[in-house]
């Protein structure tokens, strides 16, 4: 048998529907509806009421928008999602009832030539229409009828009571004065149903929706318009005023147009209807004020016309008065609650803005603000002291016991420092494992004693950590005073930082206060006679063998200035300076003839050179004082774009101190004479750094380095 290929036809295009949707936009639907209303009103008012054209207009043409709106409502009832479908199904049921009533009335006017009997078949259809429409409001919109606030419910009751009283006083009470007949019962049914629908609309508007959909707004406007027409007809009939019904049908045809527009709009709205928040709608108070004003006007009119105050009016006045008092009490309570919430929220925000989340100490922002405030009052009679406390080798705690254990140690350190300081002093977490103590009105001796107490509080007792018997953590402390050690706040913090890394360089777990003996250059970085000092001598010998004496000392000096420019903390600055001083220490394994070779290097000789960062890191890891510097030395030949060595790190994956050393090392190398070339000028060297920014060097570090080099000589000397 031959093979039969089944062709899959593409799905029917939705372009025609989309085109119709673009053609009948809400704006165009509104224009068409408004044009119909205006045209109908002009013709009704222009044509003689007794003539056939007017009778055909108000009895035949008048039915067209009713039929169209019913068709649109049926379409909407089939298309809208289930949460709103119940309402539109009830609207679709109500539509044929009013259409049937209008058809019977038109038959009597056009064919029989007289008015339909009262009560009669049209009244059955119209009253049934009202009942179904009221059910649509009460039951069809049930998901949106949840009263969300006592204030909103109270607003609805006040306005509904006023509307009910005014309708009763003007439309219902006069019909009850002369007895009750079947005709009067039918006449009473219309204003009664109108009042019920208005009360339902007011309740929904004030107490249910956070944002009323436009489709329901149009339905509500249509109901209000029809109610105005019905009530006008009832009021004129009560007072025996002969009125031509034709012009009242302007209101009713407007209702039909509004219903049709609402049905069209409903298909364009989302499925979910946002309900009101718990505070009620802000428009409620304005409507209550309008309701109270209407009540006062009605009661005054009742007194003027009737010469006395009816029982109904007295009851309404008492209710509105009591309800307004309750309304004001509820509003005052809500405002008081909102004020308390705002005050609590403001206090919480202030606390969060000034408190470290982990340790519950003051944070850096609060410490800086306190320092700035106290610095303005500092003087010889009121010195200001600052201590910088940094935990020694804290990274090992995190690496060995985990970050939760590290956090527990930081919390314990915060408590110990609180106990070590004086009442009124401020201790803040400045970042990571660094803390700052702000001391007001302190003598130099007292500041040194406080620094020692802070060091002892941290290091003299081990810390209890889950999963370990105990953890020993020590701290280095640096301090300075204003005006004893500095002339301004910036210098005070800088000297305290340098005092801290002096304490670090002298072996850690010690306190150093003041500017005295603070290292000012890379070659004075470490204490004379120590193992690190031997490494400095070794670094100097390697510089000499490479043909560039003082290369690493110059790089160390520049690294300190760049670290200051970048705002690196005291510990980071110390690592950058030390790494710059010892970055070539691994070349101790490279033969002297290779270091000073004038010609090109062989592959094996290049391999020896490329190994020096790793070898240098291994050497520094053997010394406890410089172990933190080893990773910086290992990474100082990594390139920002990942093409460096030994690990091919990129971007922020390279330690910031290593990125600083890379720039300072390159600058010092370019600015020195070598066996194979002359030193580059300063503009040439800067141009080369900027050319390699983003590839070999961190652009941010290059910009900071450029600012350091271009700074006035006096500023650089002060730094």
C-alpha positions in Angstrom: 0.0 0.0 0.0 1.3 3.5 -0.7 2.4 5.5 2.3 0.0 8.2 3.2 1.5 11.3 4.7 -0.6 13.2 7.1 -0.1 16.9 6.9 -0.5 18.9 10.1 -2.3 22.1 9.3 -1.3 25.1 11.3 -3.6 26.3 14.0 -6.2 28.8 13.0 -4.8 32.3 13.1 -6.0 34.6 15.8 -5.3 37.7 13.7 -9.0 38.5 13.0 -9.8 38.5 16.7 -6.7 40.6 17.4 -7.7 43.0 14.6 -11.2 43.3 16.1 -9.7 43.9 19.5 -7.5 46.7 18.1 -10.5 48.1 16.2 -12.9 48.2 19.1 -10.6 49.7 21.8 -12.2 50.9 25.0 -11.7 54.5 23.8 -13.6 53.8 20.6 -16.4 51.9 22.3 -16.8 55.0 24.6 -16.9 57.3 21.7 -19.6 55.2 19.9 -21.7 55.0 23.1 -21.4 58.7 23.8 -22.4 59.5 20.2 -25.5 57.3 20.4 -26.6 58.9 23.7 -26.1 62.5 22.3 -27.9 61.6 19.1 -30.8 60.0 20.9 -31.1 62.9 23.3 -31.1 65.5 20.5 -33.8 63.7 18.5 -36.0 63.2 21.6 -35.8 66.9 22.5 -36.2 68.1 18.9 -39.0 65.9 17.6 -42.6 66.7 18.5 -43.8 64.2 21.2 -47.1 63.5 19.4 -45.7 62.6 16.1 -44.9 59.2 14.7 -41.1 59.8 14.4 -40.9 60.5 18.1 -43.0 57.5 19.0 -40.9 55.2 16.8 -37.8 56.7 18.3 -38.7 56.2 21.9 -40.4 52.9 21.5 -38.6 51.2 18.6 -35.1 52.7 18.1 -34.8 52.9 21.9 -34.7 49.1 22.0 -31.5 48.8 19.9 -28.9 49.5 22.6 -30.8 47.2 25.0 -30.5 44.3 22.5 -26.8 45.1 21.8 -25.9 45.4 25.5 -27.7 42.1 26.2 -25.7 40.4 23.5 -22.4 41.8 24.9 -23.4 40.7 28.4 -24.1 37.1 27.2 -20.7 37.1 25.4 -19.0 38.3 28.6 -20.8 35.7 30.8 -19.2 33.0 28.5 -15.7 34.5 28.4 -14.9 35.9 31.8 -13.1 33.7 34.4 -15.0 31.9 37.0 -14.5 34.4 39.9 -16.7 37.0 38.1 -18.8 34.7 35.9 -21.6 34.5 38.4 -22.2 38.2 38.3 -22.4 38.4 34.5 -24.6 35.3 34.3 -27.1 37.0 36.6 -26.8 40.2 34.5 -27.5 38.1 31.4 -30.6 36.7 33.0 -31.8 40.2 34.0 -31.4 41.7 30.5 -34.2 39.7 28.8 -36.6 40.7 31.6 -36.1 44.4 31.1 -36.2 43.9 27.3 -39.5 42.0 27.5 -41.0 44.8 29.6 -39.9 47.4 27.2 -41.2 45.4 24.2 -44.7 45.2 25.9 -44.7 48.9 26.6 -43.6 49.7 23.0 -46.4 47.4 21.7 -49.0 49.3 23.6 -47.6 52.7 22.5 -47.1 51.8 18.8 -49.8 49.2 18.0 -52.6 49.5 20.6 -52.1 53.3 21.0 -52.5 53.7 24.7 -50.6 53.3 28.0 -50.2 49.7 29.4 -52.4 48.9 32.5 -50.9 49.6 35.9 -50.2 47.2 37.4 -49.7 45.1 34.3 -47.4 42.6 32.5 -44.5 45.2 32.0 -44.4 45.7 35.8 -43.9 41.9 36.3 -41.0 42.0 34.0 -39.4 45.2 35.4 -39.7 44.2 39.0 -38.3 40.7 38.2 -35.4 42.5 36.5 -34.8 44.5 39.6 -34.8 41.4 41.8 -32.3 39.6 39.6 -30.1 42.7 39.3 -30.1 43.1 43.1 -29.1 39.4 43.4 -26.3 40.0 41.0 -24.9 42.8 43.2 -25.4 40.9 46.5 -24.6 37.3 45.5 -22.8 37.7 42.1 -20.0 39.8 43.7 -19.7 37.7 46.8 -15.9 37.3 46.6 -15.6 41.1 46.8 -18.1 41.6 49.6 -15.8 40.8 52.5 -15.9 43.8 54.8 -12.2 44.6 55.5 -12.5 47.3 58.1 -14.9 48.6 60.7 -14.3 52.1 59.5 -15.4 51.2 55.9 -18.5 49.3 57.2 -19.5 52.3 59.4 -19.0 54.7 56.4 -21.3 52.4 54.3 -24.0 52.3 57.0 -24.1 56.1 57.4 -24.4 56.9 53.7 -26.9 54.0 53.2 -29.0 55.3 56.0 -29.1 58.8 54.6 -30.0 57.5 51.1 -32.7 55.3 52.5 -34.2 58.1 54.5 -34.2 60.6 51.7 -35.8 58.1 49.3 -38.4 57.1 51.9 -39.2 60.7 52.8 -39.5 61.8 49.1 -40.8 58.8 47.3 -42.3 56.2 49.6 -43.9 58.0 52.5 -46.2 60.2 50.3 -47.6 57.1 48.6 -48.5 55.6 52.0 -50.5 58.6 53.2 -53.7 57.8 51.3 -53.9 54.0 51.9 -52.4 51.1 50.2 -53.8 49.7 46.8 -52.3 47.3 44.3 -51.3 50.3 42.1 -49.5 51.9 45.0 -47.8 48.7 45.9 -46.4 48.5 42.4 -45.4 52.1 42.6 -43.7 51.5 46.0 -41.8 48.5 44.6 -39.7 50.7 42.2 -38.2 53.2 44.7 -37.8 50.4 47.2 -35.7 48.3 44.8 -33.8 51.4 43.8 -32.9 52.1 47.4 -31.9 48.5 47.9 -29.6 48.6 44.9 -28.1 52.0 45.9 -27.4 50.6 49.5 -25.7 47.6 48.0 -23.6 49.7 45.7 -22.5 52.0 48.5 -21.6 49.0 50.7 -19.5 47.5 47.9 -17.8 50.8 47.0 -16.9 51.7 50.6 -16.2 48.4 52.3 -15.2 45.8 49.8 -12.8 46.8 47.0 -9.3 48.2 47.1 -9.6 49.1 43.5 -13.0 48.9 41.8 -12.7 47.5 38.3 -13.8 49.8 35.5 -16.5 47.3 34.3 -18.2 47.4 37.7 -17.9 51.2 37.8 -19.7 51.4 34.6 -22.4 49.0 35.8 -22.8 51.1 39.0 -23.1 54.3 36.9 -25.7 52.6 34.8 -27.7 51.6 37.9 -27.5 55.1 39.3 -28.6 56.6 36.0 -31.6 54.3 35.8 -32.5 54.9 39.4 -32.5 58.7 38.8 -34.9 58.2 35.9 -37.1 55.9 37.9 -37.2 58.2 40.9 -37.8 61.3 38.8 -40.8 59.6 37.2 -42.1 58.4 40.6 -41.6 61.8 42.2 -43.4 63.6 39.3 -46.3 61.1 39.4 -46.7 61.6 43.2 -47.1 65.3 42.7 -49.5 64.8 39.7 -47.1 66.4 37.2 -47.9 65.3 33.6 -44.6 64.4 32.1 -43.6 63.0 28.7 -41.8 59.8 29.3 -39.7 60.2 26.1 -37.1 62.5 27.7 -36.8 60.1 30.7 -35.8 57.4 28.3 -32.6 59.3 27.7 -31.5 58.1 31.2 -32.6 54.5 30.5 -30.9 54.3 27.1 -27.7 55.7 28.8 -28.0 52.8 31.2 -28.1 50.3 28.3 -25.0 51.9 26.7 -23.2 51.8 30.0 -24.1 48.1 30.6 -22.8 47.2 27.1 -19.6 49.2 27.6 -19.1 47.4 31.0 -19.5 44.0 29.4 -16.9 44.9 26.8 -14.5 46.2 29.4 -14.9 43.1 31.6 -13.4 40.9 28.9 -10.2 43.0 29.0 -9.7 43.0 32.7 -7.6 40.5 34.8 -9.3 37.6 36.5 -8.4 38.6 40.1 -10.0 41.7 41.7 -7.8 43.3 44.3 -9.7 43.8 47.6 -9.4 46.6 50.0 -6.6 46.7 52.6 -7.5 46.5 56.3 -7.6 50.3 56.7 -10.7 51.0 54.5 -11.0 53.4 51.6 -9.9 56.9 52.0 -12.9 58.2 50.1 -15.2 57.1 52.9 -14.7 60.2 55.0 -15.7 62.5 52.1 -18.8 60.5 51.4 -19.7 60.5 55.1 -19.4 64.3 55.1 -21.6 64.5 52.1 -24.1 62.1 53.8 -24.2 64.2 57.0 -24.7 67.4 54.9 -27.6 65.8 53.0 -29.2 64.6 56.3 -29.0 68.1 57.8 -30.5 69.6 54.6 -33.3 67.0 54.6 -34.2 67.5 58.3 -34.2 71.3 57.9 -36.4 71.1 54.8 -38.7 68.8 56.8 -39.0 71.3 59.6 -39.7 74.2 57.1 -42.3 72.3 55.0 -44.1 70.3 57.7 -43.7 72.6 60.6 -42.3 69.9 62.9 -39.8 67.1 63.2 -41.0 63.6 62.2 -40.0 60.6 64.2 -38.2 59.1 61.2 -36.0 62.3 60.9 -35.3 62.3 64.6 -34.2 58.6 64.5 -31.9 59.4 61.5 -30.4 62.4 63.2 -29.6 60.4 66.3 -28.1 57.6 64.3 -25.9 59.8 62.1 -24.8 61.8 65.2 -23.8 58.6 67.1 -22.3 57.0 64.0 -20.1 60.1 63.3 -18.9 60.1 66.9 -18.0 56.4 66.6 -16.4 57.1 63.2 -14.2 59.8 64.7 -13.2 57.5 67.6 -12.3 54.7 65.2 -10.3 57.1 63.0 -8.5 58.5 66.1 -7.7 54.9 67.2 -6.4 54.0 63.8 -4.3 57.1 63.6 -2.8 56.5 67.0 -2.0 52.9 65.9 -0.4 54.2 62.7 1.6 56.7 64.7 2.8 54.0 67.1 3.7 51.7 64.1 5.6 54.6 62.4 7.5 55.4 65.7 8.4 51.8 66.2 9.4 51.4 62.6 11.6 54.5 62.8 13.3 53.3 66.0 13.9 49.9 64.3 15.3 51.6 61.2 17.6 53.8 63.3 18.8 50.8 65.3 19.4 48.8 62.1 21.2 51.7 60.5 23.5 52.1 63.5 23.9 48.6 64.9 26.0 45.6 63.7 23.5 42.7 63.1 25.8 40.0 64.4 27.4 41.4 67.5 24.7 44.0 68.4 27.6 46.5 68.8 27.5 49.9 67.1 28.5 49.7 63.4 31.0 51.6 61.4 28.5 54.3 60.5 27.7 55.1 64.1 31.4 55.0 65.1 32.3 57.5 62.4 29.4 59.8 63.4 30.5 59.6 67.0 34.1 60.3 66.2 33.2 63.3 64.0 31.0 64.7 66.8 33.6 64.2 69.5 36.5 65.5 67.3 34.7 68.9 67.1 35.0 69.2 70.9 38.4 67.6 71.4 41.2 69.7 72.7 44.0 69.8 75.3 41.5 69.8 78.1 39.4 67.1 76.6 41.5 64.6 74.5 39.8 62.1 72.2 41.2 58.6 72.0 40.6 55.8 69.5 41.6 52.2 69.7 41.6 49.8 66.7 41.4 46.1 67.8 42.1 43.4 65.3 41.9 39.7 65.9 45.1 37.8 65.1 45.0 34.9 62.5 41.2 34.9 62.7 40.9 33.3 59.3 42.3 30.1 60.8 39.3 30.0 63.2 36.9 30.1 60.2 38.9 27.6 58.2 39.4 25.1 61.0 36.1 25.3 62.8 33.7 26.9 60.3 32.1 30.3 59.9 29.4 29.6 62.5 32.1 29.1 65.1 33.8 32.3 63.9 30.6 34.2 64.4 30.3 32.8 67.9 33.8 34.0 68.7 33.0 37.5 67.3 29.9 37.7 69.5 32.0 36.7 72.5 34.7 39.2 71.7 32.0 41.9 71.5 30.9 41.0 75.0 34.4 41.0 76.4 35.2 44.4 74.9 32.0 45.8 76.4 33.2 44.7 79.8 36.7 46.1 79.3 35.8 49.7 78.4 34.7 52.5 80.6 31.0 53.5 81.1 30.2 56.0 78.3 32.9 54.7 75.9 31.7 53.3 72.6 32.8 50.0 71.1 31.9 49.3 67.4 32.5 46.6 64.9 34.3 48.3 62.1 34.3 45.4 59.7 35.2 41.7 59.6 37.3 40.9 62.7 38.2 44.6 63.4 36.7 46.6 66.2 37.0 50.3 67.2 36.8 51.8 70.7 36.0 55.5 70.9 37.2 57.1 74.2 36.2 60.6 75.2 38.2 62.7 77.6 41.1 60.3 78.2 44.7 60.9 79.2 47.5 59.1 77.2 48.2 56.9 80.2 44.6 55.9 80.6 44.3 55.2 76.9 47.3 52.9 77.0 45.8 51.1 80.0 42.5 50.7 78.2 44.3 49.3 75.2 46.0 46.7 77.3 42.7 45.8 79.0 41.1 45.3 75.6 44.0 43.1 74.5 43.9 41.0 77.7 40.1 40.7 77.6 40.3 39.0 74.2 43.5 37.0 74.5 43.8 35.9 78.2 40.9 33.4 78.2 40.1 30.8 75.5 36.8 30.8 73.6 34.3 28.0 73.8 33.3 26.8 70.4 30.9 23.9 69.6 32.8 20.9 68.4 36.1 22.0 70.0 37.3 22.1 73.6 38.5 25.7 73.3 39.9 28.1 70.8 42.6 30.6 71.6 42.3 33.9 69.8 44.5 36.9 70.5 44.1 40.5 69.4 46.5 43.3 68.4 45.5 46.8 69.5 46.6 50.2 68.0 45.6 53.5 69.4 46.1 57.3 69.1 44.9 60.5 70.8 43.7 63.8 69.6 45.4 66.3 69.9 48.4 64.5 71.5 49.2 62.3 68.4 47.3 64.1 65.6 45.9 67.4 64.6 42.6 66.2 63.0 40.4 63.2 62.8 41.8 61.8 59.6 45.3 61.9 60.9 44.1 60.3 64.2 42.6 57.3 62.4 45.6 56.9 60.2 48.0 56.9 63.2 45.8 54.5 65.1 45.9 52.2 62.0 49.7 52.4 61.8 50.0 51.7 65.5 47.9 48.6 64.9 50.2 47.2 62.2 53.2 48.1 64.4 51.7 45.8 67.0 51.2 43.2 64.4 54.8 43.5 63.2 56.1 43.3 66.7 54.7 39.8 67.1 50.9 40.3 67.6 48.9 39.9 70.8 50.1 43.3 72.0 49.0 46.9 72.2 50.8 49.9 70.7 49.5 53.4 71.3 50.7 56.7 69.7 52.8 57.7 66.8 56.1 57.0 68.4 58.2 54.2 66.7 55.5 53.8 64.1 57.1 52.5 60.9 57.0 55.0 58.1 58.7 53.1 55.2 58.9 49.6 53.9 62.5 49.1 55.1 61.5 50.0 58.7 58.5 47.7 58.6 59.7 45.1 61.0 61.7 45.0 64.1 65.5 44.8 63.7 67.2 41.5 64.6 64.1 39.4 63.9 63.6 36.7 61.3 61.6 39.0 59.1 64.5 41.4 59.2 66.8 38.7 57.8 64.2 38.3 55.0 64.5 42.1 54.3 68.2 41.8 54.0 67.7 38.8 51.6 65.2 40.9 49.6 67.8 43.7 49.3 70.4 41.2 48.0 68.0 39.9 45.4 67.3 43.5 44.3 71.0 44.1 43.9 71.5 40.8 41.9 68.6 41.8 39.6 70.3 45.2 38.8 67.7 47.3 40.6 68.7 48.3 44.2 65.9 49.3 46.5 63.3 48.0 44.1 61.2 46.2 46.7 61.6 49.0 49.3 60.2 51.5 46.7 57.3 49.1 45.8 56.5 48.8 49.6 56.4 52.6 50.0 54.1 52.9 47.0 51.9 50.0 48.2 51.2 51.8 51.5 50.2 55.0 49.7 47.9 53.2 47.3 46.3 51.2 50.1 45.6 54.4 51.9 44.1 55.9 48.7 41.8 52.8 48.4 40.7 53.0 52.0 42.1 49.5 52.9 42.1 48.8 56.6 45.1 48.6 58.8 45.6 44.8 58.4 45.2 44.9 54.6 47.6 47.9 54.4 50.2 45.9 56.4 49.8 42.9 54.1 50.2 45.0 51.0 53.3 46.7 52.3 54.9 43.5 53.6 54.1 41.6 50.4 55.5 44.4 48.2 58.7 44.3 50.4 59.1 40.5 50.1 57.4 39.8 46.7 60.7 38.7 45.0 61.9 36.6 48.0 61.3 33.5 46.0 64.0 34.5 43.5 66.5 33.2 46.1 66.2 29.9 44.2 67.2 31.6 40.9 70.9 31.7 40.1 72.5 35.1 40.2 73.6 34.9 36.6 70.0 34.4 35.5 68.8 37.4 37.5 71.4 39.7 36.0 71.4 38.2 32.5 71.5 40.8 29.7 70.2 38.7 26.8 66.9 36.7 26.4 66.2 33.9 28.8 65.9 30.3 27.8 62.7 28.3 28.5 64.3 26.7 31.6 65.4 30.1 32.9 61.9 31.5 32.4 60.5 28.5 34.3 62.7 29.4 37.2 61.5 33.0 37.1 57.8 32.0 36.9 58.2 29.8 40.0 59.3 32.6 42.2 55.8 33.7 43.5 55.0 30.2 44.6 58.5 29.7 46.2 58.2 33.1 48.0 54.8 32.1 49.4 56.3 28.8 50.7 59.1 30.7 52.4 56.8 33.1 54.2 54.5 30.4 55.3 57.4 29.1 57.5 57.2 32.3 59.6 54.3 32.9 61.9 54.6 36.7 61.7 54.3 36.7 57.9 52.1 33.7 57.2 49.2 36.1 56.3 51.3 37.7 53.6 52.1 34.4 51.8 48.9 34.3 49.7 49.5 37.9 48.5 53.0 37.0 47.3 51.7 33.9 45.5 49.1 35.9 43.6 51.1 39.1 42.8 51.8 37.9 39.2 48.2 36.9 38.5 46.6 39.1 35.7 43.2 40.7 36.0 42.1 39.0 32.7 43.3 35.5 34.0 46.5 35.2 31.9 48.9 35.4 34.8 50.5 32.8 36.9 50.7 30.5 38.8 47.0 29.8 39.2 45.3 31.8 36.4 43.1 33.8 38.8 40.9 36.6 37.4 39.4 39.9 38.6 38.1 39.9 42.1 39.3 36.4 42.6 42.8 37.9 43.1 43.4 39.4 46.5 43.2 43.2 46.5 46.7 43.4 48.2 48.1 41.3 45.4 46.6 43.6 42.8 48.2 46.6 44.5 51.6 44.9 44.6 51.4 44.0 40.9 50.9 47.7 39.9 53.6 49.0 42.4 56.1 46.3 41.3 55.6 47.1 37.6 56.0 50.8 38.3 59.2 50.4 40.3 60.6 48.1 37.6 59.8 50.5 34.8 61.2 53.5 36.7 64.6 51.8 37.3 67.5 51.3 35.0 68.0 47.6 34.0 70.9 45.9 32.3 68.9 45.5 29.1 67.2 49.0 29.0 67.1 52.5 30.4 64.4 53.6 33.0 61.1 54.9 31.5 60.0 58.4 32.2 57.0 59.0 34.5 54.5 59.8 31.6 55.8 56.6 29.7 55.3 54.5 32.8 51.8 55.8 33.5 50.9 55.3 29.9 52.0 51.7 30.1 50.0 51.1 33.3 46.8 52.5 31.7 47.4 50.5 28.5 47.5 47.3 30.6 44.6 48.3 32.9 41.8 45.7 32.5 44.2 43.1 31.1 47.2 42.8 33.4 46.2 45.2 36.1 43.0 46.1 38.1 41.7 49.4 36.5 40.5 50.6 40.0 44.0 50.1 41.4 45.6 51.8 38.4 43.4 54.9 38.9 44.3 55.0 42.6 48.0 54.6 41.8 47.8 57.4 39.3 46.2 59.7 41.9 49.0 58.9 44.3 51.7 59.6 41.7 50.1 62.9 40.6 49.5 64.1 44.2 51.5 67.2 45.2 54.8 66.3 46.8 53.8 67.9 50.1 50.7 65.7 50.4 52.7 62.6 49.6 55.3 63.4 52.2 52.6 63.9 54.8 51.0 60.6 53.9 
